[in-house]
């Protein structure tokens, strides 16, 4: 069960994500609306299963640069880790492939909320790479991410975009 502090961080994270989306709306390509994503995976350093979600929006008209702000929550035995991420990635040019491969990064806000202790908030930098279906109404994807911070994390996430 998520503790009361965890709920507070989830609400704050959602507010930060919404603010990031509104502040970057002038950079988003009007030709394509944002796609949502749902994700699940594992945070290796916290040793916890993770759930999350995000939005994917093309930056500019090239279709190669993407803004993918997202929230993730890892549920471990002794600590919950909340991340708010402002990821940008570049799709590698593969011609007419049905798969999309990307590399990217972005800022991260990490909140570690241990059982029986005070929370610890850090800023970090995401470094990521992934692969996913390039076309379709529902597109599966997988991504590995390193969060470089005072409390660094490595996460393997997979999900669907729609």
Order of alpha helices (4+ residues) and beta strands (2+ residues): alpha-beta-beta-beta-beta-beta-beta-beta-beta
